[in-house]
Amino acid sequence: MDITNLTEFASLWRVMLLAPLLLGGLFVLTRIAYNIFLHPLRHHPGPKLWAATRLPWCWNQYRGRLNHRLVQLHAEYGSTLRVAPDEISYNSETAWRTIYGHRAIEMKKDPIFSLVTPTGVPNIMTADRMTHSRHRRLLSHAFSEKALREQEGELVKYCAKLLAQLEVEAAKGPVDLAEWYHLTTFDLIGSLAFGEDFSCVDTGKAHPFVASIKSVSRELIMSQMSKYYGINALRNWFLKGSTTSRVANAHRAREMVESRIARGPTSSRRDFWHYVLAADDTKSGDKDRSLSLDEMVVNAFSIAIAGSDGTATALTATTFLLLTHQHVYQQLRDSIRTAFELEEDIISTALAGDRIPLLDAVINEAMRLYPPVAVTLPRVIPPWGATIDGLFVPAGTTVGANHLSTYYSPANFHRADEFVPERWLEDEQQTSDVRASFQPFSTGPRSCLGKNLAKAEMRLILARILWRFDLELESECVDWIKGQRIYGFWVKPPLMCKLSARPVGSEA
């Protein structure tokens, strides 16, 4: 082969190598141009780069800053925001009602934002409408007002354990309340969900289930991004540890649930399964009136994770915001100490209603500024499309209202970025705030079943801590809330506080 043939051969190979790259580049450019100029969502406001490609969304999600960025973009573009070629974000009260409210045919959850459960069956959070209704109907017995009254003893027991440990730890120096809240809420929800005591508060150490919360969250985020670019098969390789941990925890959860089911409804211990098993009608053969073992396992697992982290997050944020707003802290502390002569009188039922209205106002305001669920809960537009906030959205589009963006919007709340608990004490008819936009437990048929239990936990724990201790935030934590990342859950640093026993004979 002479030199001419070698040159021609090399040129041919260059063309063969470059052609796919050029065609691929042309396809990408064509797709970008279509997304910006011809896509059915082209009239929805938002930055052109985000409309062109999913990459900015993924990059911000990977950095844990997506929800913070959405707050900024909504402030710039308004309540309707195109955040990807096929996704719209909203932060208005009307969008909340349209997307999540009661409808003849619901907007389905976007499957790309879900993980396959360890048992392969859906839990109450991932199930389709009919399955969700069956799960909710049976599980609702465990979250009724009657059940909450009967679970009061469990709430008081774990709160007392927390207070005892805090007294011991406070004598040694500053205490990380973020960690102790998490240990307590997991012990309580774990006891109610599995019928076992995990002894996190007793040992001062997190159970592996607690650690799995972070791994599940990280796995979900990576799963979302990999599905968009067809590389989901690589996910298990990169996240082998997370997946293995989740499966191991699921096996342990199954053993505990099986053990609990074997005991059946019990009069001595009113955990979740007491009520579910009492209402379950498996013997009739009617699947609509029962839960399978696999369904009980995945629900116990998901309830334990969501219930423990959400309540602990709200308690941590409330404590931080109180201690950085001393006038509110002192007012609430004094109100609690005046209302209750004895600490033993402070039980969750005594705190419900209007007994100490400032307590609920403070908790609500903390959840507004630092919502336990800060992310968007995505839904898919049905085949016939939908109109949201005056703009038609075509079938298949992903839509959702973002908690953080909604609560920081000046259109929904005056002084939106400030801690103003008194906003919740004002007459609703006289305030400019759009309170219906505040949905920390979501809204509609898929709203959180454990809302009343979570509120009871928060009231009880916070009230008893403020009754028993004087609190002071360590200087290293004055900017605790700044720069935090969100990977499904908030990545919370320690909240170090100095706890001093309340002076003897002091009412305030």
N, C-alpha and C positions, 0 to 999 in steps of 0.2 A: 504493500500500500504506500503510494507516494505521498509527499507532503500535502498536495492539493486535496487528496481524498481524506487525509487526517483532519485537515482544516474544515472541510465540509461536514465530516462526521461530528466534530466538536460543535460546530454551529447548529447542527440538527439537534444535538442533545440540549444545547442551551435553550433552543426554541421549545423543546418538549418540557423542559423544567420551568421555563418562564410562563408558558401558556396557561397552566392551571392557576398560577399566582395572579396573572393579569385578569383571567376570567373571574377568579374569586374576588379580586379587588373591584372589578366592574360590578359584580353582583352586590357587594357591600355598598358601594357608592349609589347604585340604583335603589337599593333598599332604603338607604338614608334619605335620599331625595323623595322617595315615595312617602316615607313616614312624616316628613316635614310638610310636603306640599300637596299630597293627594290622599293621605290617610283620612278615613271618616272622622277621626278625632282632631283633625288639623285646626279646627276652630276653637278648641279648648285652650285656655291660656296656660302658659308655662314656658320655661327656658327651651330654646330650640335644640340644644345638645341633649337634653333629657328626652325630648320628643323623638330625636333621631335614633337613639340607641339605649338599651337597658344598662349600658356600662356605668354611667354616673350613679344610677340607683344602686348597682351592685358594689361599686367602690365605696360609697358612703355606708352601705349596710355592712360591708367587710370591716370598716373602721369603727363600727358601732356608733356612727354619727348620723345615720339616716333620718331619724325622727327629729333631731335638732335642726337638721338642714331643711326638713319640711316646714318647720315653724318659720324659718327665714323666708322660704320661697312662697309660702302662703301669705306672709306679710307683704311680699312684693307683688304677687300676681292675683291675690284675692282668694275667695273661699273655694273656688274650683281650680284645680291644678293638675295639669298633665305631667305625670312623673316618670313615664316610660311610654314607648310607642303604643302600648295597649293597656295602660293603667291610668286611672284618674283618682286623685286624692281630694277629699272634701273636709271642711271644718265648720260646717253650719249645722244648726239644730234641725233644719228641714231635711238635710241630707241624712242625718242620723235616722230620722223617722222613715224616710223613703227606703233606705238600704236595709235597716235592721228591724223595722217595726213589723207589726202583725200584717200579713198580706195573705190573699187567697193562695197565691203560689209564691213561696219565698225565693229570694235570691240565694242560690246555693253557695256554699263555701268554695273558695278557689282551691282545688286539690293540690296545686303546686306548693301550697303553703302548709301541707300536712305531712306528717311522718306515718309510716305504717306501724301500727302498734305491735308490741312484741308477740302477742297472741294471734295477730292477724285479723282480729275482729275490731270494729270501731268502738270507741268510747263515746260518752255523751257529747264530747266536744267536737268529734270528727264525723259523727254519724249523719246519714241522710235524714230527711225530715221525718219519715215514718218511724225509723229506728230511734231517732232522737226523742220523739214523742213518747215512745214506749219506755225508754230509759228514764226520761224525766218524770213520767207518771209514777214509776216505782220508787225512784230515788227521792222524789219530793216528800215522801213520808218521813224521811230522815232529816229533812230541813224545815219541817213545819214549825209553827209557833209552839205547839204542844211538845214536839221533840226538843226544841231549844230549852224550854223550861225544865224538862227532865234531864237535860245534859248539863244543867247549871253546876252540878257537883263536880263534873270533870273540868269545867272551866276554872272553878275556884281552886281545885286541887293543883292544877298545873301553874296557875298564877301564884299560888302560895309557894310552890317549889321554886319558881323564879325569884320571888322576893327573898326567900331564905338564902339562895345562892348569891344574890346581889349583895346582901349584908356581909357575907363572908368575903366576897371578891372586893367589895368597896374598902374593906379594912386594909387591903394590900396595896391599893392605889386606884388609878383611873380604870374604868370598866368599859369594854367594848359592847355597848348596848345593841348595836346592829347584830352582832353574833348571838347574844343572849336572847334577843327577840326571836331570831330564827330557830334556835334550839327549842324554845318554848312552843312556838306555833307548830313546829313539826311534831313535837311530842304529843300535843293535843290532837291535831288532825290525824296523826298516825294512829293514835289510840282509837279514835272514832272510826277511821277508815279500815283498819286492820284488826282491831280488837286486841292489840298488844301494846305494851309500854316499851318504847324504844330507849328510854332512860338518857336522852340527850342532855337534859337539864341536870340530872343527877351526876353524870360523869363530866359534864362540861365539854363534851366532844360530839361532833356531828356524826350521825349515822351515815353509812354509805349512800342511803337514799337521798340525803341532803346534798351530798356531793354530786349525785346524778342529775340534780336540777340544772347545774351549769353545763354538764355534758350534753343533756338533751337539748338545751337551748342552743348550744354551739352547733350541734348536729343539724338542727332544724334550719339555722341560718345558712350553713354550707349546702344543705340539700336544696334550698330555694335557688341559690345562685347556680349550682351545677345543673339543675334541671333546665334552666333557661338556655344553656349552651350545649346540651346534650352530652354532658360529661358526668352524669350522675353515677355511672359505674365506678368512677374513680373515688367516689365519696367514701365508700367503706374502707378503701385502702388508706386514705389520709386520716380517717377518723376511726380507725380500728379500735382504739382504746375506748372511745365514747360508746360505740355500738356494743362492744363486749360488756361494758359496765351496765348499759341499759338492759341487755338481755339477762345478765346475771341478776339484776334487781327484779326483773319481771319473774324469774323463776322463784326467787325468795317471796315475792308478793303472792304468787300462786299458792305456795305452801301455807302462808299465813291465812289467806282467804279460805282455803280448803279447811283449815283447822277451825276457823271461826264459823263456817257454815255448818260444820259437823255439830256444833253446840246448839245451833238453831236459835230462835228468839229466846231471850233470857230476861227475867224480871230484875235480875241483880245489876245488869250492865246495859245501859241504853245507848249503845253505839249505833252507827249508821245501819249496820246489817240487822240489828234487832228489828228495826222498822221495815226494812226492805223484805226480810224473810217473813215477817208477819203478814205482809201484803202480797207476797209472792204466791202464785197459784200454779206451780209446776205440775202438780198431780192432775190438773184438769186437762193437760195436754194443749192448752191454749198458750201459744208462744207470746201472744200480746199481753199476757198477764204474768210474765216471768222474765228473769234474766238468766242467761246461761253462765256456767262457771267462768268461761273465758271473758264474758262481758263484765262479770263482777270483778275479776282481776284487773282488767284495764281501767275500769272506773275507779277502783280503789287507788291504783297507781297514779292516775291523772289528778284525782281529787287531792291526794296527799301532796303532790308537787305544787299544783296551782293554789291550793288552800293555804299551805304553809308560807310560801314565798310572798304571795300577795299581801297577807296580813302583816307579816314581818316588815315588808317594805313600807307599808303605810305607817306602822308604828315608828319605824326609824326616821322617816321623813317628818312625822309629826313632832317627834322629840327634838330633832335638829331645828326645825322652824320655830318651835316654842323657845328654845334656848338662845336663838339669835334674835328674838323679839321679846325682850325681858318684860315689858309691860303686859303683854298677853300671857306670858308664863306666870307671872305673879297673880294676875287676875284669876286665871283658871285654877291655879294651886289653892288660892284663898277660897274660891267658890267651893271646891271639893272638901276642903277641911272644915268649912263652915256647915256644909250640908250634911256631913257624916261625923257624928261624935266618935264612933268606933269604926275601925277599919273593917271589921267583920260585917258591918252593915252594907258595905259596898259589894253588891253582887250585880250581875249584868242586868237583871230585870229591874233592879232599883234605879239603874242608870238610863233605862229606856225612856222615851218620851221627852217631856220638858223639865225633868228634874234638874239637870244642869245643861241648859241649852248651849252654853259656850263650848262645852266638851264636843258636842257634835259639830258645831261650827268650825272649831279648830281642826278636827279630823277631816271634814269636808274640804277645807281650804288647803290642807296638806296634800290631800289626794288630787286636788286640782293642779297644784304646782308640781307635784311629783307623783303622777298617777301610777299605781302599781302595775297596770297594763298601759304602757305608754305608746304602744305600737298601733298600726292599722290592722283591723280584722277584715281581711279581704273577702269580697263576694264577687260572683260572676253574673253579668247581665243576662237575663233569659233570652231565648231565641227571638222574641218579638221586640226586643229593645226596651228601653225605659227612659223617661225624662226625669232628670235630677237637677234641681235648682234652675229650671228653665232651659236646659240644654239637653237635646236628645243624645242618648248614649247607645251605640249599636250593640247587638248581641255578641257575647263572648268577651266583652271588655271587663277587665278587673277593676272593681271600684271599692272604696272604703273610706270611712271617716277616721281620721287620725286623732287619737286622744290628746297627745301633747299639743298639736297644732290647734285643736279646738279650744283647749283650756287657756292657751296663751294668746288667743285672738281678741283684740280690742273690740271687735264687733260683738263678741259674746260676753265679755267681762270688762268693766271699767278697772283701771289700774291692774291690768291683766297679769303683769309680771311682778306684782307685789303681794306680800302675805297680808291679806285683809280678811280675817275671820268674821268680822262684823257684817260682811256682805250677806252672810247666811242667816243673820238675825233680823234683817230688814224685812218689812212687809213686801211680799213678792210683787204686789201690784204697784209698789212705789219705787222699785229698783229698776235700773236700766240693764241689769244683768239678764242674760238669757239662760236661766237656770236649767231649762230643759236640755240644753246642750251638754250639761255635766252628766256623764254616764259612765262612772268608773267601773260599774258592774255590767256594762253594756245595757241593751234594752231589747224589748221584743221577746219572741218565743224562746230565744237562746240566751237570755240574760242569765247572770250567775245565780245558780241555785243556793249557793252558800252565803248570799249577801247578808242575811240577818245574823248568821253565826259569826261572820267576819266582824261585823259591827259590834256584836256583843263582846268578842275577844278584845277588840281595840279599846272599847270603853272601859272594860274591867281592868285590863293590864295598865293602861295609862292612868286611870283614876287611882288605883292602889299604889302605883309608884309615886305619883305626885302627893298622895296623902302621907306616905311613909318617909320619903326622902326629899331633901333639897338637892337640886341638880345644878351642875355647872359644866359647861362645855369646855373641853381642853382647847387651848389656843391653836393647836395644830389642826383642829377640825373646823375652824370658823368658815373655811371655804369648801366644806365637805361636799356640797351639792354641785360645785363647778367642775366641768370637764368630764363628768361621768359618762360612760359608754352604755349603750343599750344593745344587748344581744338577745332579743326576746324579753329577757329580764334585765333590770338594772344591774350593773356591775358595781356593787356598793363597797366602798372602802370602809375600814373600821370607823365607828362613831364613838370616840373616847370621851367619857364623861366622868366627872368626879361626883360621887354620891355621898351625901352626909345625912346621918339619921336626923329626923325631924326633932327639934328641941322638945324635951319633955314639957307637957302642959301648954304647948304652943297650939294655937288655933290657926295660925297663918305663918 
